């Protein structure tokens, strides 16, 4: 079912409710970005035994707002060799997909506003997952065009890295998402969330685990999705697009003032949006136990969202950056075959009752692959030792 708001036609009240939801989502994302910047700086400083922002506002809470105001009043300049129309368009191509992707995230169930039932979700199209994949593909254009239009070699190098990196991890992202779509038999995000309600069942027996897709897909697709999303967002340890030590800050080095602010906004808005997508696809979205007999879906959604926001900050504070060959090797040789294999495995489990035969078969394949890799490494070591001894 779609949004019940449109079940009985469209009138002025319905249009007003849709506009109100759009404004609320936009404001929440903007405030969330300000909070996320402060939160990341505070958590990393805590992990590194520093104070972090502690001057502007209580506990430095207003530091992100002060930085934003400062950026808006800085001088806006355009490089002499830049392609001006494309240079000005690129920041919008980066920030708009980040906002639109959040529009399909269900934050709660159905509520009644002015006598009209509506979902706590901005939009619930029947092709929501396809819309998400489309937006993740469009976001690379903003990065690529920003580097190309700046008229400088360092931004161009960063944008070329970005396009190759995002294309490499797009396939793994799509395959892991297809696993969830296979289980729910729907592209609508509200249906995917509803399909994760309750406890796991197998042959009439109840398993004391929530029926979240992370368990129903055997965990691995959720891990693949999170890794692929991290690479898509250019977050550490996949931040080769903005490698300060190598390419002077990456694709946005020639941007200042509001243009730079839009790229900064898009990066942190993507962190919030993609964390919400992970919660929606694999962890039940707003689904959770009742508190004192009341359904508190938005509360559980925010709790799960904070868990993944902390995970992204934790990754940034602890993991070193990948080399570029490691980045490509992980995407093409590891994640894509593994995501495709898990898609076929989950499909086979859905269509057969003797799933233990599949588990044994997969185990034998993995054991054989590991043995083959071990033998290959052993031969390589022997060749190196023989060559060293000969020399």
C-alpha positions as CSV (number, residue, x, y, z in Angstrom):
1,X,0.0,0.0,0.0
2,X,1.1,3.5,-0.7
3,X,0.8,6.6,1.5
4,X,-2.8,6.6,2.9
5,X,-2.8,10.4,2.6
6,X,-3.6,10.0,-1.1
7,X,-6.2,7.2,-0.8
8,X,-9.2,9.6,-1.1
9,X,-7.9,12.1,-3.6
10,X,-5.9,15.3,-3.3
11,X,-7.1,18.5,-1.7
12,X,-5.5,21.6,-0.2
13,X,-5.0,20.0,3.2
14,X,-3.2,17.0,1.7
15,X,-0.9,19.4,-0.3
16,X,-0.2,21.3,2.9
17,X,0.6,18.2,4.8
18,X,3.1,17.1,2.0
19,X,4.7,20.5,2.1
20,X,4.9,20.4,5.9
21,X,6.6,17.0,5.8
22,X,9.1,18.2,3.2
23,X,10.0,21.2,5.3
24,X,10.3,19.1,8.4
25,X,12.6,16.6,6.7
26,X,14.8,19.4,5.3
27,X,15.1,21.1,8.6
28,X,15.9,17.8,10.4
29,X,18.6,17.0,7.9
30,X,20.2,20.5,8.2
31,X,20.2,20.4,12.0
32,X,21.3,16.7,11.8
33,X,24.3,17.8,9.7
34,X,25.3,20.5,12.2
35,X,25.0,17.9,15.1
36,X,26.9,15.2,13.1
37,X,29.9,17.5,12.5
38,X,30.0,18.4,16.2
39,X,29.4,14.8,17.2
40,X,32.3,13.5,15.0
41,X,34.7,16.1,16.3
42,X,33.8,15.3,19.9
43,X,34.0,11.5,19.6
44,X,37.3,11.6,17.8
45,X,38.7,14.0,20.4
46,X,37.5,11.7,23.1
47,X,39.2,8.7,21.4
48,X,42.4,10.7,21.0
49,X,42.3,12.1,24.6
50,X,41.6,15.7,23.5
51,X,38.9,18.2,24.4
52,X,37.4,19.0,21.0
53,X,35.0,21.9,20.5
54,X,34.3,23.4,23.9
55,X,34.1,27.2,23.5
56,X,31.1,28.1,21.4
57,X,28.0,27.2,23.3
58,X,27.6,24.5,26.0
59,X,30.0,21.7,25.3
60,X,30.8,23.4,22.0
61,X,27.4,22.6,20.6
62,X,27.2,25.9,18.6
63,X,30.6,25.4,17.0
64,X,29.2,23.9,13.8
65,X,26.7,26.7,13.5
66,X,29.4,29.3,13.9
67,X,31.5,27.6,11.3
68,X,28.5,27.5,8.9
69,X,27.9,31.3,9.4
70,X,31.5,32.0,8.8
71,X,31.6,30.0,5.5
72,X,28.5,31.9,4.2
73,X,30.3,35.2,4.7
74,X,33.6,34.2,3.2
75,X,34.6,35.5,-0.3
76,X,33.3,33.5,-3.2
77,X,35.8,33.2,-6.1
78,X,35.8,31.3,-9.3
79,X,39.2,30.1,-10.8
80,X,40.1,31.9,-14.0
81,X,40.3,28.6,-16.0
82,X,37.1,27.2,-14.6
83,X,34.0,26.3,-16.7
84,X,31.7,28.7,-14.8
85,X,28.3,27.1,-15.4
86,X,29.4,23.6,-14.6
87,X,31.5,24.9,-11.7
88,X,28.5,26.5,-10.1
89,X,26.2,23.5,-10.8
90,X,28.4,20.8,-9.4
91,X,27.8,21.5,-5.7
92,X,24.0,21.3,-6.2
93,X,24.4,17.9,-8.0
94,X,26.2,16.7,-4.8
95,X,23.8,17.9,-2.2
96,X,20.4,17.4,-3.8
97,X,20.7,13.5,-4.1
98,X,21.6,13.3,-0.5
99,X,18.4,15.1,0.5
100,X,16.2,13.2,-1.9
101,X,17.5,9.8,-0.8
102,X,16.2,10.5,2.8
103,X,12.7,11.1,1.4
104,X,12.0,7.4,1.0
105,X,13.1,6.5,4.6
106,X,10.2,5.5,6.9
107,X,10.8,7.0,10.3
108,X,7.6,5.7,11.9
109,X,4.1,4.3,11.2
110,X,0.9,6.0,10.2
111,X,-0.2,9.1,12.1
112,X,-3.3,11.4,11.7
113,X,-2.8,15.0,10.8
114,X,-5.8,17.3,10.4
115,X,-8.0,14.2,10.0
116,X,-5.8,12.7,7.3
117,X,-3.8,9.5,7.9
118,X,-0.3,9.8,6.6
119,X,3.0,7.9,7.1
120,X,6.0,9.4,8.9
121,X,7.8,9.3,5.6
122,X,8.1,12.0,3.0
123,X,7.5,9.7,0.0
124,X,6.8,6.0,-0.5
125,X,6.9,5.3,-4.2
126,X,6.5,1.7,-5.4
127,X,10.0,2.0,-7.0
128,X,11.7,3.4,-3.9
129,X,14.8,1.1,-4.1
130,X,15.3,1.9,-7.7
131,X,15.1,5.6,-6.8
132,X,17.8,5.1,-4.2
133,X,20.1,3.4,-6.6
134,X,19.5,6.1,-9.2
135,X,20.4,8.8,-6.7
136,X,23.6,7.0,-5.6
137,X,24.6,6.9,-9.3
138,X,23.8,10.6,-9.8
139,X,25.9,11.8,-6.9
140,X,29.1,10.9,-8.7
141,X,28.3,13.5,-11.3
142,X,28.6,16.3,-8.8
143,X,32.1,15.2,-7.7
144,X,33.3,14.5,-11.3
145,X,32.1,17.8,-12.7
146,X,33.5,19.7,-9.8
147,X,37.0,18.3,-10.4
148,X,36.8,18.7,-14.2
149,X,35.3,22.3,-14.2
150,X,37.8,23.7,-11.7
151,X,40.5,23.9,-14.4
152,X,43.2,22.4,-12.1
153,X,45.0,19.1,-12.1
154,X,44.6,18.2,-8.4
155,X,40.8,18.5,-8.4
156,X,40.7,16.6,-11.7
157,X,42.8,13.7,-10.2
158,X,40.5,13.6,-7.2
159,X,37.4,13.5,-9.4
160,X,38.8,10.7,-11.6
161,X,39.5,8.7,-8.5
162,X,36.0,9.3,-7.3
163,X,34.3,8.1,-10.5
164,X,36.4,4.9,-10.6
165,X,35.8,4.3,-6.9
166,X,32.0,4.8,-7.0
167,X,31.5,2.7,-10.1
168,X,33.6,-0.1,-8.6
169,X,31.4,-0.3,-5.5
170,X,28.0,0.4,-7.2
171,X,27.7,-3.2,-8.3
172,X,28.3,-4.6,-4.8
173,X,25.8,-2.1,-3.4
174,X,23.1,-3.1,-5.9
175,X,23.6,-6.8,-5.4
176,X,23.3,-6.6,-1.6
177,X,20.2,-4.4,-2.0
178,X,18.8,-7.0,-4.4
179,X,19.0,-9.6,-1.6
180,X,16.7,-7.5,0.5
181,X,14.3,-6.9,-2.4
182,X,14.2,-10.7,-3.0
183,X,13.1,-11.4,0.5
184,X,10.4,-8.6,0.7
185,X,9.3,-9.1,-3.0
186,X,8.8,-5.4,-3.2
187,X,10.8,-2.2,-4.1
188,X,8.8,-0.1,-1.6
189,X,10.7,0.8,1.6
190,X,7.6,0.7,3.8
191,X,6.9,-2.9,2.6
192,X,10.5,-3.8,3.3
193,X,10.2,-2.5,6.9
194,X,6.8,-4.2,7.4
195,X,8.3,-7.5,6.3
196,X,10.8,-7.3,9.1
197,X,8.2,-7.1,11.9
198,X,8.0,-9.8,14.6
199,X,10.4,-12.7,15.3
200,X,12.1,-15.1,13.0
201,X,10.2,-18.3,12.1
202,X,11.5,-21.5,10.6
203,X,9.2,-24.5,9.9
204,X,6.7,-23.4,12.5
205,X,9.3,-22.8,15.2
206,X,10.0,-19.3,16.6
207,X,13.6,-18.2,16.9
208,X,14.3,-15.6,19.6
209,X,15.7,-13.1,17.1
210,X,13.9,-10.2,15.4
211,X,13.0,-10.9,11.8
212,X,15.4,-8.3,10.5
213,X,17.0,-8.8,7.1
214,X,20.4,-8.7,8.7
215,X,19.6,-12.2,10.2
216,X,17.5,-13.4,7.3
217,X,20.3,-12.7,4.8
218,X,23.0,-14.4,7.0
219,X,24.6,-11.0,8.0
220,X,27.1,-10.9,5.1
221,X,25.0,-8.7,2.7
222,X,24.5,-6.2,5.4
223,X,28.3,-6.0,5.9
224,X,28.9,-5.7,2.1
225,X,26.3,-2.9,1.9
226,X,27.9,-1.0,4.7
227,X,31.4,-1.3,3.2
228,X,30.1,-0.3,-0.3
229,X,28.2,2.7,1.1
230,X,31.3,3.8,3.0
231,X,33.2,3.7,-0.3
232,X,30.4,5.5,-2.1
233,X,30.5,8.3,0.4
234,X,34.3,8.6,0.2
235,X,34.5,8.1,4.0
236,X,37.6,6.8,5.7
237,X,39.2,4.3,5.2
238,X,38.1,4.9,1.5
239,X,38.8,8.6,1.4
240,X,41.2,8.5,-1.5
241,X,39.2,11.1,-3.3
242,X,40.1,13.7,-0.6
243,X,43.6,12.4,0.3
244,X,45.1,15.6,1.7
245,X,48.6,14.2,1.7
246,X,48.4,13.2,-2.0
247,X,46.1,15.5,-4.0
248,X,45.8,18.7,-1.8
249,X,42.3,18.0,-0.5
250,X,40.8,16.4,-3.6
251,X,38.0,17.5,-6.0
252,X,36.8,20.5,-4.0
253,X,40.1,22.2,-3.4
254,X,39.2,25.1,-5.8
255,X,35.9,25.8,-4.0
256,X,35.3,28.4,-1.3
257,X,32.4,29.9,0.7
258,X,29.0,28.5,-0.2
259,X,30.3,26.1,-2.9
260,X,32.6,24.4,-0.4
261,X,29.9,24.4,2.2
262,X,27.5,22.5,-0.1
263,X,30.1,19.8,-0.6
264,X,30.7,19.6,3.1
265,X,26.9,19.5,3.7
266,X,26.5,16.7,1.1
267,X,29.2,14.6,2.8
268,X,27.7,14.7,6.3
269,X,24.1,14.5,4.9
270,X,25.1,11.4,3.1
271,X,26.4,9.9,6.3
272,X,23.0,10.4,8.0
273,X,21.0,9.4,5.0
274,X,22.9,6.2,4.3
275,X,22.9,5.2,8.0
276,X,19.1,5.6,7.8
277,X,19.0,3.4,4.6
278,X,21.1,0.7,6.4
279,X,18.6,0.8,9.3
280,X,15.7,0.6,6.9
281,X,16.9,-2.3,4.7
282,X,18.6,-4.5,7.3
283,X,17.6,-3.5,10.8
284,X,13.8,-3.1,10.7
285,X,13.7,0.7,10.4
286,X,11.4,2.0,13.2
287,X,10.4,-1.5,14.2
288,X,11.0,-2.3,17.9
289,X,9.3,-3.4,21.1
290,X,6.6,-1.4,22.6
291,X,7.3,0.8,25.7
292,X,4.6,0.8,28.3
293,X,2.2,-0.5,25.7
294,X,2.9,2.3,23.3
295,X,4.5,2.0,19.8
296,X,7.6,4.3,19.7
297,X,8.9,3.6,16.2
298,X,10.7,7.0,15.8
299,X,12.5,6.4,19.1
300,X,13.9,3.0,17.9
301,X,14.8,4.5,14.5
302,X,16.9,7.2,16.1
303,X,18.6,4.7,18.5
304,X,19.6,2.5,15.5
305,X,20.6,5.5,13.5
306,X,22.9,6.7,16.3
307,X,24.6,3.3,16.4
308,X,25.7,3.6,12.8
309,X,26.7,7.2,13.1
310,X,29.0,6.2,15.9
311,X,30.3,3.3,13.8
312,X,31.3,5.7,11.0
313,X,33.1,8.0,13.4
314,X,34.8,5.0,15.0
315,X,36.0,3.8,11.6
316,X,37.4,7.3,10.8
317,X,39.3,7.5,14.1
318,X,40.9,4.0,13.9
319,X,41.4,2.7,10.4
320,X,44.2,3.8,8.1
321,X,43.5,4.8,4.5
322,X,43.5,2.0,1.8
323,X,46.0,2.1,-1.0
324,X,44.3,2.6,-4.4
325,X,45.2,-1.0,-5.6
326,X,43.7,-2.4,-2.3
327,X,40.6,-0.3,-2.9
328,X,40.0,-1.7,-6.3
329,X,41.0,-5.2,-5.3
330,X,38.4,-5.2,-2.5
331,X,35.7,-3.9,-4.7
332,X,36.1,-6.0,-7.8
333,X,37.7,-9.2,-6.6
334,X,36.1,-9.6,-3.1
335,X,32.8,-7.7,-2.6
336,X,31.2,-8.2,-6.0
337,X,31.7,-12.0,-6.2
338,X,30.7,-12.4,-2.5
339,X,27.6,-10.2,-3.0
340,X,26.5,-12.2,-6.1
341,X,27.2,-15.5,-4.2
342,X,25.0,-14.4,-1.3
343,X,22.2,-13.3,-3.6
344,X,22.2,-16.7,-5.2
345,X,22.5,-18.5,-1.8
346,X,19.5,-16.5,-0.3
347,X,17.5,-17.2,-3.4
348,X,18.2,-20.9,-3.1
349,X,17.3,-20.9,0.6
350,X,14.0,-19.2,-0.3
351,X,13.1,-21.9,-2.8
352,X,14.2,-25.1,-1.1
353,X,13.5,-26.6,2.3
354,X,16.8,-28.4,2.5
355,X,18.8,-25.3,3.2
356,X,21.4,-27.3,5.2
357,X,22.5,-28.9,1.9
358,X,23.2,-25.4,0.6
359,X,25.2,-24.5,3.7
360,X,27.3,-27.6,3.3
361,X,27.9,-26.9,-0.4
362,X,28.9,-23.3,0.4
363,X,31.2,-24.5,3.1
364,X,32.9,-26.9,0.7
365,X,33.3,-24.2,-1.9
366,X,34.8,-21.8,0.7
367,X,37.1,-24.5,2.0
368,X,38.3,-25.4,-1.5
369,X,38.9,-21.7,-2.3
370,X,40.9,-21.2,0.9
371,X,43.0,-24.3,0.2
372,X,43.6,-23.2,-3.4
373,X,44.7,-19.7,-2.1
374,X,46.9,-21.2,0.6
375,X,48.6,-23.4,-2.0
376,X,49.1,-20.4,-4.4
377,X,50.7,-18.4,-1.6
378,X,52.9,-21.3,-0.7
379,X,54.1,-21.6,-4.2
380,X,54.8,-17.9,-4.4
381,X,56.8,-18.0,-1.1
382,X,58.8,-21.0,-2.4
383,X,59.6,-19.2,-5.7
384,X,60.8,-16.1,-3.7
385,X,62.9,-18.2,-1.4
386,X,64.4,-20.1,-4.4
387,X,65.1,-16.9,-6.2
388,X,66.7,-15.3,-3.1
389,X,68.8,-18.4,-2.5
390,X,70.0,-18.4,-6.1
391,X,71.0,-14.7,-6.0
